[in-house]
Structures are given as C-alpha cells and as structure tokens.
C-alpha cells in the first residue's frame, strides 16, 4: 500500500465542532505565458480534539470519508498563531 496524500495549509475557519476548513494554496508557473499563477482550494478536515484554531499552519492527510464533505484529517499542527 502507498503512503497517504498529505498537504500543508492554513486553517481559515474553526466554527464547526471537530471540523476545520483548511486553505491550501499552490503556486505554479503558467506553461505558455510563464506568469506565476496562484490557485487556492479549501478542504474540510477532521480535528478530533478541536486543537487547531484559525490562522494555524497544519498538515492534513487523506482518509476515508468521515462525512459528506470531509475526506481529510489534521495530522499535526506545524505552527500556531499567537
């Protein structure tokens, strides 16, 4: 079996119980126009202990479906906001 996918992002919402909305931004160079392009995507991630807060940098990993929208789980908090 392979490793689970992991992504690094910032918590943008902690209003739900045991759920966090994590914003993941990817930056890449456009293949034709060579401009730097920023694309952002929001994922709902499971946080069993409600440990993370808005602004925290977190590592999320892919998991089985937990609810209709949740397919990710917060593995660890990389940096806390003061």
N, C-alpha and C positions, 0 to 999 in steps of 0.2 A: 504494500500500500504506500502511496506517496504522502508527502507532507501536506498539511492543510494550508490553504492560502492565508497569508497574513497581510494586513495593510496598516499603515500608520496614519492617524488623523487627529482632528481636534473635536472635542465634544462641544456641540453648539446648542443642545437642549437637554435639560435634565428634569423636565416637568412631569414625566411619566414614572410610575413606580417600576423599578427593576429594568427600565429601558432607557437607553441613551441614544441620541441622534448624533452620529459622528460624520463630520465633513472630511472627505478625502479629496485632496486637490492634486492633480497630476499636471506637470509642465512638460511640454514637448515642442520640438521644432517642426513647423509645417513642412511636409515633404516637397511641395512645389515652391511656396513663397518664402521659405526659410525664416518666417516670423516665429517668435516664441508664443505659443498658444497655451492658455490656462483653461483646464476643464475641471469642474468640481462635481462631486456626486455625494449624496447623503445616504447613509446606511443606518438602519435601526439595529442597535447591538444590545445584547442582554448583559445586564450588570446585576448579578445576584445580590450583592451586599450594598448596593447604592453608594459605592465608594467614590466614584468619579463625579466631578462637578463641571459646570460649564467653563470652558477655557482650558481644561486639562488635555495634555497630549497623551493619546492612548494607542496601544497596539491591539487590533482586533483580529480574530481568526474565524474562518469559516466553520460552520457547524450545521447540524441537522436543523430542519425548520422547527422553530420554537413557537411561532405564531404565524399569522397571515403574512406579516412583513418582515419578521425577524429571522435572519439566517446567519447572523454573526454574533460572536460573544467577545466581550472585552477580556483579553488575556492578561494585560498588565497596564498600569499607569506609568508612563515614561517620565512625564513632568507635570507637576501640579502648579496651578495658578495661585499666586499669593493672595 
